[in-house]
């Protein structure tokens, strides 16, 4: 019995230390200027967003993000643009844009801090 309790406490500690953010509501306020810089940088070994996404309307491996904020707001009846953007980054296979495959890097949640994720989302919602 004591062993199970120790395992339970250890699991709680590991979950608390993981840094994972379960929803957009859990994020701090984002800074779009910092997010714009992050868009073009590789962080913690994760590819830069600009590796696969353009801002000019042309497509690369992923869709262009020109006009992203308006499209994000209309993508889901169940989620806000913030929530949709968060989910698209941390669970990219959950919503695949028509005409594109499931090729997005899926480790951003592990590589970006909560502040970096918030900054990136804040920037994307200015596009």
MODELLER restraints for C-alpha pairs under 7 A, 6 or more apart:
rsr = mdl.restraints
at = mdl.atoms
rsr.add(forms.Gaussian(group=physical.xy_distance, feature=features.Distance(at['CA:20:A'], at['CA:109:A']), mean=6.40, stdev=0.5))
rsr.add(forms.Gaussian(group=physical.xy_distance, feature=features.Distance(at['CA:20:A'], at['CA:110:A']), mean=6.92, stdev=0.5))
rsr.add(forms.Gaussian(group=physical.xy_distance, feature=features.Distance(at['CA:21:A'], at['CA:27:A']), mean=6.98, stdev=0.5))
rsr.add(forms.Gaussian(group=physical.xy_distance, feature=features.Distance(at['CA:21:A'], at['CA:114:A']), mean=6.69, stdev=0.5))
rsr.add(forms.Gaussian(group=physical.xy_distance, feature=features.Distance(at['CA:23:A'], at['CA:83:A']), mean=6.93, stdev=0.5))
rsr.add(forms.Gaussian(group=physical.xy_distance, feature=features.Distance(at['CA:24:A'], at['CA:82:A']), mean=6.24, stdev=0.5))
rsr.add(forms.Gaussian(group=physical.xy_distance, feature=features.Distance(at['CA:24:A'], at['CA:83:A']), mean=5.27, stdev=0.5))
rsr.add(forms.Gaussian(group=physical.xy_distance, feature=features.Distance(at['CA:24:A'], at['CA:86:A']), mean=5.71, stdev=0.5))
rsr.add(forms.Gaussian(group=physical.xy_distance, feature=features.Distance(at['CA:27:A'], at['CA:114:A']), mean=5.95, stdev=0.5))
rsr.add(forms.Gaussian(group=physical.xy_distance, feature=features.Distance(at['CA:27:A'], at['CA:118:A']), mean=5.91, stdev=0.5))
rsr.add(forms.Gaussian(group=physical.xy_distance, feature=features.Distance(at['CA:28:A'], at['CA:115:A']), mean=6.28, stdev=0.5))
rsr.add(forms.Gaussian(group=physical.xy_distance, feature=features.Distance(at['CA:28:A'], at['CA:118:A']), mean=6.33, stdev=0.5))
rsr.add(forms.Gaussian(group=physical.xy_distance, feature=features.Distance(at['CA:29:A'], at['CA:118:A']), mean=6.33, stdev=0.5))
rsr.add(forms.Gaussian(group=physical.xy_distance, feature=features.Distance(at['CA:30:A'], at['CA:115:A']), mean=6.70, stdev=0.5))
rsr.add(forms.Gaussian(group=physical.xy_distance, feature=features.Distance(at['CA:30:A'], at['CA:118:A']), mean=4.43, stdev=0.5))
rsr.add(forms.Gaussian(group=physical.xy_distance, feature=features.Distance(at['CA:30:A'], at['CA:119:A']), mean=4.04, stdev=0.5))
rsr.add(forms.Gaussian(group=physical.xy_distance, feature=features.Distance(at['CA:30:A'], at['CA:122:A']), mean=5.24, stdev=0.5))
rsr.add(forms.Gaussian(group=physical.xy_distance, feature=features.Distance(at['CA:31:A'], at['CA:119:A']), mean=4.65, stdev=0.5))
rsr.add(forms.Gaussian(group=physical.xy_distance, feature=features.Distance(at['CA:31:A'], at['CA:122:A']), mean=6.10, stdev=0.5))
rsr.add(forms.Gaussian(group=physical.xy_distance, feature=features.Distance(at['CA:32:A'], at['CA:119:A']), mean=5.50, stdev=0.5))
rsr.add(forms.Gaussian(group=physical.xy_distance, feature=features.Distance(at['CA:32:A'], at['CA:120:A']), mean=6.75, stdev=0.5))
rsr.add(forms.Gaussian(group=physical.xy_distance, feature=features.Distance(at['CA:32:A'], at['CA:122:A']), mean=4.90, stdev=0.5))
rsr.add(forms.Gaussian(group=physical.xy_distance, feature=features.Distance(at['CA:32:A'], at['CA:123:A']), mean=3.93, stdev=0.5))
rsr.add(forms.Gaussian(group=physical.xy_distance, feature=features.Distance(at['CA:33:A'], at['CA:123:A']), mean=6.79, stdev=0.5))
rsr.add(forms.Gaussian(group=physical.xy_distance, feature=features.Distance(at['CA:34:A'], at['CA:119:A']), mean=5.96, stdev=0.5))
rsr.add(forms.Gaussian(group=physical.xy_distance, feature=features.Distance(at['CA:35:A'], at['CA:119:A']), mean=4.34, stdev=0.5))
rsr.add(forms.Gaussian(group=physical.xy_distance, feature=features.Distance(at['CA:35:A'], at['CA:120:A']), mean=4.00, stdev=0.5))
rsr.add(forms.Gaussian(group=physical.xy_distance, feature=features.Distance(at['CA:35:A'], at['CA:122:A']), mean=6.68, stdev=0.5))
rsr.add(forms.Gaussian(group=physical.xy_distance, feature=features.Distance(at['CA:35:A'], at['CA:123:A']), mean=4.95, stdev=0.5))
rsr.add(forms.Gaussian(group=physical.xy_distance, feature=features.Distance(at['CA:36:A'], at['CA:120:A']), mean=6.92, stdev=0.5))
rsr.add(forms.Gaussian(group=physical.xy_distance, feature=features.Distance(at['CA:36:A'], at['CA:123:A']), mean=5.76, stdev=0.5))
rsr.add(forms.Gaussian(group=physical.xy_distance, feature=features.Distance(at['CA:38:A'], at['CA:120:A']), mean=6.54, stdev=0.5))
rsr.add(forms.Gaussian(group=physical.xy_distance, feature=features.Distance(at['CA:39:A'], at['CA:48:A']), mean=5.90, stdev=0.5))
rsr.add(forms.Gaussian(group=physical.xy_distance, feature=features.Distance(at['CA:39:A'], at['CA:49:A']), mean=5.11, stdev=0.5))
rsr.add(forms.Gaussian(group=physical.xy_distance, feature=features.Distance(at['CA:39:A'], at['CA:50:A']), mean=5.96, stdev=0.5))
rsr.add(forms.Gaussian(group=physical.xy_distance, feature=features.Distance(at['CA:39:A'], at['CA:120:A']), mean=6.79, stdev=0.5))
rsr.add(forms.Gaussian(group=physical.xy_distance, feature=features.Distance(at['CA:40:A'], at['CA:48:A']), mean=5.18, stdev=0.5))
rsr.add(forms.Gaussian(group=physical.xy_distance, feature=features.Distance(at['CA:40:A'], at['CA:49:A']), mean=6.20, stdev=0.5))
rsr.add(forms.Gaussian(group=physical.xy_distance, feature=features.Distance(at['CA:40:A'], at['CA:50:A']), mean=5.27, stdev=0.5))
rsr.add(forms.Gaussian(group=physical.xy_distance, feature=features.Distance(at['CA:41:A'], at['CA:48:A']), mean=4.81, stdev=0.5))
rsr.add(forms.Gaussian(group=physical.xy_distance, feature=features.Distance(at['CA:42:A'], at['CA:48:A']), mean=4.50, stdev=0.5))
rsr.add(forms.Gaussian(group=physical.xy_distance, feature=features.Distance(at['CA:43:A'], at['CA:111:A']), mean=6.75, stdev=0.5))
rsr.add(forms.Gaussian(group=physical.xy_distance, feature=features.Distance(at['CA:43:A'], at['CA:112:A']), mean=6.94, stdev=0.5))
rsr.add(forms.Gaussian(group=physical.xy_distance, feature=features.Distance(at['CA:44:A'], at['CA:111:A']), mean=5.38, stdev=0.5))
rsr.add(forms.Gaussian(group=physical.xy_distance, feature=features.Distance(at['CA:46:A'], at['CA:108:A']), mean=6.59, stdev=0.5))
rsr.add(forms.Gaussian(group=physical.xy_distance, feature=features.Distance(at['CA:46:A'], at['CA:111:A']), mean=6.46, stdev=0.5))
rsr.add(forms.Gaussian(group=physical.xy_distance, feature=features.Distance(at['CA:52:A'], at['CA:60:A']), mean=5.44, stdev=0.5))
rsr.add(forms.Gaussian(group=physical.xy_distance, feature=features.Distance(at['CA:52:A'], at['CA:61:A']), mean=4.97, stdev=0.5))
rsr.add(forms.Gaussian(group=physical.xy_distance, feature=features.Distance(at['CA:52:A'], at['CA:62:A']), mean=5.16, stdev=0.5))
rsr.add(forms.Gaussian(group=physical.xy_distance, feature=features.Distance(at['CA:53:A'], at['CA:59:A']), mean=6.82, stdev=0.5))
rsr.add(forms.Gaussian(group=physical.xy_distance, feature=features.Distance(at['CA:53:A'], at['CA:60:A']), mean=6.03, stdev=0.5))
rsr.add(forms.Gaussian(group=physical.xy_distance, feature=features.Distance(at['CA:53:A'], at['CA:62:A']), mean=5.33, stdev=0.5))
rsr.add(forms.Gaussian(group=physical.xy_distance, feature=features.Distance(at['CA:53:A'], at['CA:63:A']), mean=5.86, stdev=0.5))
rsr.add(forms.Gaussian(group=physical.xy_distance, feature=features.Distance(at['CA:53:A'], at['CA:64:A']), mean=5.18, stdev=0.5))
rsr.add(forms.Gaussian(group=physical.xy_distance, feature=features.Distance(at['CA:53:A'], at['CA:65:A']), mean=6.40, stdev=0.5))
rsr.add(forms.Gaussian(group=physical.xy_distance, feature=features.Distance(at['CA:54:A'], at['CA:64:A']), mean=4.72, stdev=0.5))
rsr.add(forms.Gaussian(group=physical.xy_distance, feature=features.Distance(at['CA:54:A'], at['CA:65:A']), mean=6.06, stdev=0.5))
rsr.add(forms.Gaussian(group=physical.xy_distance, feature=features.Distance(at['CA:55:A'], at['CA:64:A']), mean=5.68, stdev=0.5))
rsr.add(forms.Gaussian(group=physical.xy_distance, feature=features.Distance(at['CA:55:A'], at['CA:65:A']), mean=5.14, stdev=0.5))
rsr.add(forms.Gaussian(group=physical.xy_distance, feature=features.Distance(at['CA:55:A'], at['CA:66:A']), mean=4.77, stdev=0.5))
rsr.add(forms.Gaussian(group=physical.xy_distance, feature=features.Distance(at['CA:56:A'], at['CA:64:A']), mean=6.78, stdev=0.5))
rsr.add(forms.Gaussian(group=physical.xy_distance, feature=features.Distance(at['CA:56:A'], at['CA:66:A']), mean=5.77, stdev=0.5))
rsr.add(forms.Gaussian(group=physical.xy_distance, feature=features.Distance(at['CA:57:A'], at['CA:64:A']), mean=5.10, stdev=0.5))
rsr.add(forms.Gaussian(group=physical.xy_distance, feature=features.Distance(at['CA:57:A'], at['CA:66:A']), mean=5.41, stdev=0.5))
rsr.add(forms.Gaussian(group=physical.xy_distance, feature=features.Distance(at['CA:58:A'], at['CA:64:A']), mean=5.68, stdev=0.5))
rsr.add(forms.Gaussian(group=physical.xy_distance, feature=features.Distance(at['CA:62:A'], at['CA:100:A']), mean=6.48, stdev=0.5))
rsr.add(forms.Gaussian(group=physical.xy_distance, feature=features.Distance(at['CA:65:A'], at['CA:127:A']), mean=7.00, stdev=0.5))
rsr.add(forms.Gaussian(group=physical.xy_distance, feature=features.Distance(at['CA:66:A'], at['CA:127:A']), mean=6.09, stdev=0.5))
rsr.add(forms.Gaussian(group=physical.xy_distance, feature=features.Distance(at['CA:67:A'], at['CA:127:A']), mean=5.33, stdev=0.5))
rsr.add(forms.Gaussian(group=physical.xy_distance, feature=features.Distance(at['CA:68:A'], at['CA:124:A']), mean=6.76, stdev=0.5))
rsr.add(forms.Gaussian(group=physical.xy_distance, feature=features.Distance(at['CA:68:A'], at['CA:125:A']), mean=6.72, stdev=0.5))
rsr.add(forms.Gaussian(group=physical.xy_distance, feature=features.Distance(at['CA:68:A'], at['CA:127:A']), mean=5.36, stdev=0.5))
rsr.add(forms.Gaussian(group=physical.xy_distance, feature=features.Distance(at['CA:69:A'], at['CA:124:A']), mean=6.69, stdev=0.5))
rsr.add(forms.Gaussian(group=physical.xy_distance, feature=features.Distance(at['CA:69:A'], at['CA:125:A']), mean=4.52, stdev=0.5))
rsr.add(forms.Gaussian(group=physical.xy_distance, feature=features.Distance(at['CA:69:A'], at['CA:126:A']), mean=6.23, stdev=0.5))
rsr.add(forms.Gaussian(group=physical.xy_distance, feature=features.Distance(at['CA:69:A'], at['CA:127:A']), mean=5.56, stdev=0.5))
rsr.add(forms.Gaussian(group=physical.xy_distance, feature=features.Distance(at['CA:72:A'], at['CA:81:A']), mean=4.94, stdev=0.5))
rsr.add(forms.Gaussian(group=physical.xy_distance, feature=features.Distance(at['CA:72:A'], at['CA:84:A']), mean=6.51, stdev=0.5))
rsr.add(forms.Gaussian(group=physical.xy_distance, feature=features.Distance(at['CA:72:A'], at['CA:85:A']), mean=6.84, stdev=0.5))
rsr.add(forms.Gaussian(group=physical.xy_distance, feature=features.Distance(at['CA:73:A'], at['CA:80:A']), mean=6.11, stdev=0.5))
rsr.add(forms.Gaussian(group=physical.xy_distance, feature=features.Distance(at['CA:73:A'], at['CA:81:A']), mean=4.38, stdev=0.5))
rsr.add(forms.Gaussian(group=physical.xy_distance, feature=features.Distance(at['CA:82:A'], at['CA:121:A']), mean=6.95, stdev=0.5))
rsr.add(forms.Gaussian(group=physical.xy_distance, feature=features.Distance(at['CA:85:A'], at['CA:121:A']), mean=6.39, stdev=0.5))
rsr.add(forms.Gaussian(group=physical.xy_distance, feature=features.Distance(at['CA:86:A'], at['CA:121:A']), mean=6.81, stdev=0.5))
rsr.add(forms.Gaussian(group=physical.xy_distance, feature=features.Distance(at['CA:88:A'], at['CA:95:A']), mean=6.61, stdev=0.5))
rsr.add(forms.Gaussian(group=physical.xy_distance, feature=features.Distance(at['CA:89:A'], at['CA:108:A']), mean=6.61, stdev=0.5))
rsr.add(forms.Gaussian(group=physical.xy_distance, feature=features.Distance(at['CA:90:A'], at['CA:106:A']), mean=6.60, stdev=0.5))
rsr.add(forms.Gaussian(group=physical.xy_distance, feature=features.Distance(at['CA:90:A'], at['CA:108:A']), mean=5.93, stdev=0.5))
rsr.add(forms.Gaussian(group=physical.xy_distance, feature=features.Distance(at['CA:90:A'], at['CA:109:A']), mean=5.18, stdev=0.5))
rsr.add(forms.Gaussian(group=physical.xy_distance, feature=features.Distance(at['CA:91:A'], at['CA:106:A']), mean=6.62, stdev=0.5))
rsr.add(forms.Gaussian(group=physical.xy_distance, feature=features.Distance(at['CA:92:A'], at['CA:104:A']), mean=6.21, stdev=0.5))
rsr.add(forms.Gaussian(group=physical.xy_distance, feature=features.Distance(at['CA:92:A'], at['CA:106:A']), mean=6.33, stdev=0.5))
rsr.add(forms.Gaussian(group=physical.xy_distance, feature=features.Distance(at['CA:93:A'], at['CA:102:A']), mean=5.89, stdev=0.5))
rsr.add(forms.Gaussian(group=physical.xy_distance, feature=features.Distance(at['CA:96:A'], at['CA:102:A']), mean=6.48, stdev=0.5))
